[in-house]
């Protein structure tokens, strides 16, 4: 394993160091070794047992290690914690994801099968980890208002990657999956009807994703520092702004974690604020990163050229305008 020497980056909110990756691992064009690398990253901790304060430190480190790997790892971590909330355990040795997108009216619908199980049909978008993951937690809809959560073996599903038109986040192998009349046994259900969206941890999980975003911003600063070891005065100004925004993002993540460890916390409000503060800080980091490095870094350096657009795409899953409107309608 190749050690990653990465400093704290801020004084107020020091970032945990990046985790070591195998020296031969090609993070931008991973091969068959990606599964083993991902398994090594997620096999390090008992995720369901961690407090929020401990969890976000791990997720910050994952984000700083690699943006695409962090996306896959966080999904596995989220799945393990969801299964624990449902009173279940993950399949031993399996890599998990959470495939819950209903983008543009997609999603899976279910009807009762003759044997008491479910017959599932529909389209899933944004199914990251195709060909890498073993299983996924997938909500399927019984009607417009009710759903059940299924623990599915996804190794035999067909993944259509042709709809993914950007090079950003390509190592996540994000695809579209279509299923038609897939029969799933009743034993695949996790938790009661409507468990997935109604559980107390649903909104809190969004703060975990925000920790990966903040860690990803640290990754961007790391690669810029490596590419610009002797910044000129104008670049020094930009690096100063990056440092300040990293402190904001990491501070919001940690403040949210302290609140989420209190069982009386309004998790919806906390997660919304954490995600929104982090996304705004990360957007500033990304805009400043582009101006700092210009076409030279973005066009000529592999690490810069991948870290910046990968993190941009990752954070766009948060509807910033909608979140700001929600924050502006209710007083704290």
Protein Blocks (a to p, Z undefined) as FASTA:
>chain_A
ZZddddekiaklccdddddddfklcfklccfklmmmmmmmmmmpcfklpcfklmmmmmmm
mmmmomklmmmmmmmmmmmmmmmmnopacdehiacdddfbfghhiacdddddfkopacde
dddehiehihkambdcddddfblmbccdddddfklpccdfklpmbfghklnopacdddeh
iacdfklpgcjehklmmpmklmmmmmmmmmmmmmmmmmmmmmmmmmmmbccfklmmmmmm
mmmmmmmmmmmmmmmmmmmmpmkbcfklmmmmmmmmmmmmmmmmmmmmmmmnommlmmmm
mklmmmmmmmmmmmmmpcfklmmmmmmmpcZZ
